[in-house]
Amino acid sequence: MKKLIFTFYVLLLCNSMYAQDSLNFDFEILKEKEAIGWSSFGNKEYNIVYDTAISQNGVTSASIEGNGNTDEFRVLTYTIPADFGGKK
């Protein structure tokens, strides 16, 4: 029984030591009304709005609002950091 409990604590410790950084997939981290890690490209006539009243997951959601007078587009993108440990 002691070995089982010891193994559980070792696994728990390993899991917490190698946990990944928190990524901002759901627009929760805002700075100056912009979501950290997110960027956009396309027609600047579209407005990107971060809303805390209506959300699907978490507290904040994002929407792209157009004026209806253009055939172009605007896109929100998020770059996932790739950090592969090892030697070069």
LOGUKOL-524619 format. One record per residue: residue number from 1; chain; x, y, z of N, C-alpha, C in turn. Coordinates in steps of 0.05 Angstrom, whole numbers, plus 5000, padded with zeros to 4 digits. Atoms other than C-alpha are relative to their C-alpha. Example, Ala and Ser with C-alpha at 12.3 -4.5 7.8 and 13.67 -1.06 7.14 Angstrom:
REM LOGUKOL-524619
<r nr="1" kette="A" n_x="5018" n_y="4976" n_z="5000" ca_x="5246" ca_y="4910" ca_z="5156" c_x="5018" c_y="5024" c_z="5000"/>
<r nr="2" kette="A" n_x="4984" n_y="4976" n_z="4999" ca_x="5273" ca_y="4979" ca_z="5143" c_x="4985" c_y="5022" c_z="5014"/>
REM end
This chain:
REM LOGUKOL-524619
<r nr="1" kette="A" n_x="5016" n_y="4976" n_z="5000" ca_x="5000" ca_y="5000" ca_z="5000" c_x="5017" c_y="5025" c_z="5000"/>
<r nr="2" kette="A" n_x="4982" n_y="4977" n_z="4999" ca_x="5057" ca_y="5048" ca_z="5016" c_x="5013" c_y="5005" c_z="4973"/>
<r nr="3" kette="A" n_x="4988" n_y="4997" n_z="5027" ca_x="5088" ca_y="5034" ca_z="4948" c_x="4980" c_y="5013" c_z="4981"/>
<r nr="4" kette="A" n_x="5020" n_y="4989" n_z="5017" ca_x="5023" ca_y="5051" ca_z="4914" c_x="4996" c_y="5030" c_z="5005"/>
<r nr="5" kette="A" n_x="5002" n_y="4972" n_z="4993" ca_x="5016" ca_y="5117" ca_z="4951" c_x="5024" c_y="5015" c_z="4991"/>
<r nr="6" kette="A" n_x="4975" n_y="4987" n_z="5009" ca_x="5089" ca_y="5134" ca_z="4938" c_x="5000" c_y="5004" c_z="4970"/>
<r nr="7" kette="A" n_x="5001" n_y="4998" n_z="5029" ca_x="5080" ca_y="5120" ca_z="4864" c_x="4980" c_y="5021" c_z="4991"/>
<r nr="8" kette="A" n_x="5019" n_y="4980" n_z="5007" ca_x="5018" ca_y="5163" ca_z="4861" c_x="5011" c_y="5028" c_z="5004"/>
<r nr="9" kette="A" n_x="4988" n_y="4974" n_z="4994" ca_x="5055" ca_y="5222" ca_z="4893" c_x="5022" c_y="5007" c_z="4980"/>
<r nr="10" kette="A" n_x="4979" n_y="4995" n_z="5020" ca_x="5114" ca_y="5214" ca_z="4846" c_x="4988" c_y="5008" c_z="4973"/>
<r nr="11" kette="A" n_x="5013" n_y="4993" n_z="5026" ca_x="5068" ca_y="5214" ca_z="4785" c_x="4987" c_y="5028" c_z="5001"/>
<r nr="12" kette="A" n_x="5012" n_y="4974" n_z="4996" ca_x="5031" ca_y="5275" ca_z="4812" c_x="5021" c_y="5022" c_z="4998"/>
<r nr="13" kette="A" n_x="4978" n_y="4981" n_z="5000" ca_x="5097" ca_y="5311" ca_z="4823" c_x="5011" c_y="5004" c_z="4972"/>
<r nr="14" kette="A" n_x="4990" n_y="4999" n_z="5027" ca_x="5121" ca_y="5294" ca_z="4753" c_x="4981" c_y="5015" c_z="4982"/>
<r nr="15" kette="A" n_x="5020" n_y="4986" n_z="5017" ca_x="5057" ca_y="5318" ca_z="4722" c_x="5000" c_y="5030" c_z="5005"/>
<r nr="16" kette="A" n_x="5000" n_y="4972" n_z="4994" ca_x="5060" ca_y="5385" ca_z="4758" c_x="5026" c_y="5014" c_z="4991"/>
<r nr="17" kette="A" n_x="4975" n_y="4988" n_z="5008" ca_x="5133" ca_y="5396" ca_z="4740" c_x="5002" c_y="5004" c_z="4970"/>
<r nr="18" kette="A" n_x="4998" n_y="4998" n_z="5029" ca_x="5124" ca_y="5385" ca_z="4666" c_x="4974" c_y="5009" c_z="4987"/>
<r nr="19" kette="A" n_x="5025" n_y="4990" n_z="5011" ca_x="5057" ca_y="5419" ca_z="4657" c_x="5006" c_y="5022" c_z="4980"/>
<r nr="20" kette="A" n_x="4996" n_y="4980" n_z="5021" ca_x="5051" ca_y="5463" ca_z="4596" c_x="4990" c_y="5027" c_z="5010"/>
<r nr="21" kette="A" n_x="5009" n_y="4973" n_z="4994" ca_x="5042" ca_y="5538" ca_z="4598" c_x="4971" c_y="5003" c_z="4992"/>
<r nr="22" kette="A" n_x="5028" n_y="4995" n_z="5006" ca_x="4972" ca_y="5565" ca_z="4597" c_x="4999" c_y="5016" c_z="4974"/>
<r nr="23" kette="A" n_x="5004" n_y="4987" n_z="5026" ca_x="4952" ca_y="5583" ca_z="4526" c_x="4973" c_y="5015" c_z="5000"/>
<r nr="24" kette="A" n_x="5023" n_y="4983" n_z="5000" ca_x="4900" ca_y="5636" ca_z="4510" c_x="4981" c_y="4992" c_z="4978"/>
<r nr="25" kette="A" n_x="5018" n_y="5009" n_z="5021" ca_x="4854" ca_y="5594" ca_z="4466" c_x="4972" c_y="5012" c_z="5001"/>
<r nr="26" kette="A" n_x="5028" n_y="4991" n_z="4997" ca_x="4790" ca_y="5624" ca_z="4494" c_x="4999" c_y="5030" c_z="5006"/>
<r nr="27" kette="A" n_x="5000" n_y="4970" n_z="4998" ca_x="4809" ca_y="5699" ca_z="4494" c_x="4998" c_y="5010" c_z="5028"/>
<r nr="28" kette="A" n_x="5004" n_y="4991" n_z="4972" ca_x="4811" ca_y="5702" ca_z="4570" c_x="5021" c_y="5020" c_z="5008"/>
<r nr="29" kette="A" n_x="4979" n_y="4981" n_z="4992" ca_x="4876" ca_y="5742" ca_z="4574" c_x="5000" c_y="5023" c_z="4981"/>
<r nr="30" kette="A" n_x="5001" n_y="4976" n_z="5017" ca_x="4865" ca_y="5812" ca_z="4548" c_x="5019" c_y="5021" c_z="5010"/>
<r nr="31" kette="A" n_x="4983" n_y="4978" n_z="4994" ca_x="4913" ca_y="5870" ca_z="4546" c_x="4994" c_y="5023" c_z="4981"/>
<r nr="32" kette="A" n_x="5008" n_y="4976" n_z="5016" ca_x="4890" ca_y="5939" ca_z="4522" c_x="4979" c_y="4992" c_z="4980"/>
<r nr="33" kette="A" n_x="5023" n_y="5008" n_z="5016" ca_x="4826" ca_y="5908" ca_z="4494" c_x="5008" c_y="4982" c_z="4976"/>
<r nr="34" kette="A" n_x="4991" n_y="5019" n_z="5020" ca_x="4866" ca_y="5857" ca_z="4452" c_x="5007" c_y="4974" c_z="5014"/>
<r nr="35" kette="A" n_x="4994" n_y="5026" n_z="4988" ca_x="4873" ca_y="5783" ca_z="4465" c_x="5029" c_y="4993" c_z="4996"/>
<r nr="36" kette="A" n_x="4972" n_y="5006" n_z="5001" ca_x="4944" ca_y="5762" ca_z="4481" c_x="5004" c_y="4975" c_z="4983"/>
<r nr="37" kette="A" n_x="4993" n_y="5023" n_z="5017" ca_x="4974" ca_y="5715" ca_z="4428" c_x="4984" c_y="4999" c_z="4975"/>
<r nr="38" kette="A" n_x="5017" n_y="5000" n_z="5024" ca_x="4920" ca_y="5729" ca_z="4376" c_x="5008" c_y="5023" c_z="4982"/>
<r nr="39" kette="A" n_x="4996" n_y="4979" n_z="5020" ca_x="4931" ca_y="5768" ca_z="4312" c_x="4979" c_y="4998" c_z="4979"/>
<r nr="40" kette="A" n_x="5021" n_y="5000" n_z="5021" ca_x="4888" ca_y="5787" ca_z="4253" c_x="5013" c_y="5010" c_z="4974"/>
<r nr="41" kette="A" n_x="4993" n_y="4989" n_z="5026" ca_x="4896" ca_y="5800" ca_z="4180" c_x="4976" c_y="5001" c_z="4982"/>
<r nr="42" kette="A" n_x="5023" n_y="4996" n_z="5018" ca_x="4850" ca_y="5821" ca_z="4124" c_x="4992" c_y="5029" c_z="5000"/>
<r nr="43" kette="A" n_x="5011" n_y="4973" n_z="5003" ca_x="4807" ca_y="5882" ca_z="4112" c_x="4996" c_y="5012" c_z="5028"/>
<r nr="44" kette="A" n_x="5001" n_y="4986" n_z="4974" ca_x="4813" ca_y="5932" ca_z="4170" c_x="4972" c_y="5013" c_z="5004"/>
<r nr="45" kette="A" n_x="5027" n_y="4988" n_z="4996" ca_x="4741" ca_y="5956" ca_z="4158" c_x="4983" c_y="4982" c_z="5018"/>
<r nr="46" kette="A" n_x="5014" n_y="5017" n_z="4982" ca_x="4718" ca_y="5896" ca_z="4198" c_x="5010" c_y="5005" c_z="5029"/>
<r nr="47" kette="A" n_x="4993" n_y="4995" n_z="4972" ca_x="4717" ca_y="5906" ca_z="4274" c_x="5002" c_y="4973" c_z="5015"/>
<r nr="48" kette="A" n_x="4998" n_y="5023" n_z="4982" ca_x="4741" ca_y="5853" ca_z="4323" c_x="4992" c_y="5009" c_z="5027"/>
<r nr="49" kette="A" n_x="5012" n_y="4993" n_z="4974" ca_x="4701" ca_y="5856" ca_z="4387" c_x="5003" c_y="4977" c_z="5019"/>
<r nr="50" kette="A" n_x="4998" n_y="5020" n_z="4978" ca_x="4715" ca_y="5819" ca_z="4452" c_x="4977" c_y="5005" c_z="5019"/>
<r nr="51" kette="A" n_x="5025" n_y="4997" n_z="4985" ca_x="4651" ca_y="5807" ca_z="4490" c_x="5001" c_y="4982" c_z="5025"/>
<r nr="52" kette="A" n_x="5002" n_y="5016" n_z="4975" ca_x="4643" ca_y="5785" ca_z="4563" c_x="4971" c_y="4993" c_z="5008"/>
<r nr="53" kette="A" n_x="5028" n_y="5006" n_z="4994" ca_x="4567" ca_y="5783" ca_z="4562" c_x="4991" c_y="4974" c_z="4988"/>
<r nr="54" kette="A" n_x="5008" n_y="5024" n_z="5013" ca_x="4559" ca_y="5726" ca_z="4513" c_x="5025" c_y="4984" c_z="4993"/>
<r nr="55" kette="A" n_x="4977" n_y="5017" n_z="5006" ca_x="4610" ca_y="5669" ca_z="4511" c_x="4992" c_y="4971" c_z="4999"/>
<r nr="56" kette="A" n_x="5005" n_y="5029" n_z="5002" ca_x="4613" ca_y="5595" ca_z="4494" c_x="5015" c_y="4985" c_z="5021"/>
<r nr="57" kette="A" n_x="4983" n_y="5014" n_z="4981" ca_x="4670" ca_y="5573" ca_z="4539" c_x="5016" c_y="5021" c_z="5015"/>
<r nr="58" kette="A" n_x="4986" n_y="4980" n_z="4985" ca_x="4699" ca_y="5615" ca_z="4595" c_x="4985" c_y="5025" c_z="5003"/>
<r nr="59" kette="A" n_x="5013" n_y="4974" n_z="4994" ca_x="4685" ca_y="5689" ca_z="4605" c_x="4998" c_y="5017" c_z="4975"/>
<r nr="60" kette="A" n_x="4998" n_y="4982" n_z="5023" ca_x="4705" ca_y="5723" ca_z="4539" c_x="4996" c_y="4985" c_z="4974"/>
<r nr="61" kette="A" n_x="5002" n_y="5011" n_z="5028" ca_x="4686" ca_y="5711" ca_z="4466" c_x="5009" c_y="5022" c_z="4981"/>
<r nr="62" kette="A" n_x="4992" n_y="4980" n_z="5021" ca_x="4709" ca_y="5745" ca_z="4402" c_x="4981" c_y="4997" c_z="4977"/>
<r nr="63" kette="A" n_x="5016" n_y="5000" n_z="5025" ca_x="4669" ca_y="5765" ca_z="4341" c_x="5012" c_y="5020" c_z="4981"/>
<r nr="64" kette="A" n_x="4991" n_y="4982" n_z="5021" ca_x="4686" ca_y="5798" ca_z="4275" c_x="4975" c_y="5012" c_z="4987"/>
<r nr="65" kette="A" n_x="5024" n_y="4986" n_z="5010" ca_x="4635" ca_y="5850" ca_z="4254" c_x="5007" c_y="5014" c_z="4975"/>
<r nr="66" kette="A" n_x="4996" n_y="4987" n_z="5026" ca_x="4630" ca_y="5873" ca_z="4182" c_x="4978" c_y="5021" c_z="4996"/>
<r nr="67" kette="A" n_x="5020" n_y="4980" n_z="5006" ca_x="4594" ca_y="5932" ca_z="4153" c_x="4982" c_y="4992" c_z="4977"/>
<r nr="68" kette="A" n_x="5017" n_y="5010" n_z="5022" ca_x="4564" ca_y="5892" ca_z="4095" c_x="5006" c_y="5012" c_z="4973"/>
<r nr="69" kette="A" n_x="4995" n_y="4986" n_z="5025" ca_x="4594" ca_y="5937" ca_z="4041" c_x="5025" c_y="4989" c_z="4986"/>
<r nr="70" kette="A" n_x="4975" n_y="5009" n_z="5012" ca_x="4655" ca_y="5895" ca_z="4023" c_x="4999" c_y="4970" c_z="4996"/>
<r nr="71" kette="A" n_x="4999" n_y="5028" n_z="5005" ca_x="4669" ca_y="5827" ca_z="3993" c_x="5025" c_y="4987" c_z="5012"/>
<r nr="72" kette="A" n_x="4975" n_y="5010" n_z="4988" ca_x="4735" ca_y="5820" ca_z="4030" c_x="4994" c_y="4987" c_z="5027"/>
<r nr="73" kette="A" n_x="5003" n_y="5014" n_z="4975" ca_x="4747" ca_y="5786" ca_z="4097" c_x="5020" c_y="5009" c_z="5021"/>
<r nr="74" kette="A" n_x="4980" n_y="4996" n_z="4978" ca_x="4784" ca_y="5790" ca_z="4164" c_x="5000" c_y="4974" c_z="5016"/>
<r nr="75" kette="A" n_x="4996" n_y="5026" n_z="4986" ca_x="4812" ca_y="5731" ca_z="4203" c_x="5015" c_y="5005" c_z="5026"/>
<r nr="76" kette="A" n_x="4984" n_y="5002" n_z="4975" ca_x="4835" ca_y="5719" ca_z="4275" c_x="5017" c_y="4975" c_z="4999"/>
<r nr="77" kette="A" n_x="4982" n_y="5024" n_z="5000" ca_x="4895" ca_y="5673" ca_z="4281" c_x="5015" c_y="4999" c_z="5027"/>
<r nr="78" kette="A" n_x="4985" n_y="5005" n_z="4976" ca_x="4932" ca_y="5642" ca_z="4339" c_x="5023" c_y="4982" c_z="4994"/>
<r nr="79" kette="A" n_x="4976" n_y="5016" n_z="5005" ca_x="5003" ca_y="5616" ca_z="4335" c_x="5006" c_y="4983" c_z="5024"/>
<r nr="80" kette="A" n_x="4994" n_y="5019" n_z="4978" ca_x="5015" ca_y="5554" ca_z="4377" c_x="5031" c_y="4997" c_z="5002"/>
<r nr="81" kette="A" n_x="4971" n_y="5002" n_z="4998" ca_x="5086" ca_y="5556" ca_z="4404" c_x="5010" c_y="4971" c_z="4999"/>
<r nr="82" kette="A" n_x="4988" n_y="5027" n_z="5003" ca_x="5127" ca_y="5495" ca_z="4383" c_x="5027" c_y="5000" c_z="5014"/>
<r nr="83" kette="A" n_x="4975" n_y="5001" n_z="4985" ca_x="5180" ca_y="5480" ca_z="4435" c_x="5007" c_y="4970" c_z="5004"/>
<r nr="84" kette="A" n_x="4992" n_y="5028" n_z="4998" ca_x="5211" ca_y="5412" ca_z="4423" c_x="5027" c_y="4998" c_z="5014"/>
<r nr="85" kette="A" n_x="4975" n_y="5003" n_z="4985" ca_x="5262" ca_y="5395" ca_z="4475" c_x="5019" c_y="4981" c_z="4986"/>
<r nr="86" kette="A" n_x="4980" n_y="5018" n_z="5012" ca_x="5326" ca_y="5362" ca_z="4454" c_x="5025" c_y="5015" c_z="4992"/>
<r nr="87" kette="A" n_x="4975" n_y="4987" n_z="5009" ca_x="5395" ca_y="5376" ca_z="4426" c_x="4998" c_y="5008" c_z="4971"/>
<r nr="88" kette="A" n_x="4999" n_y="4992" n_z="5027" ca_x="5409" ca_y="5413" ca_z="4363" c_x="5020" c_y="4985" c_z="4984"/>
REM end
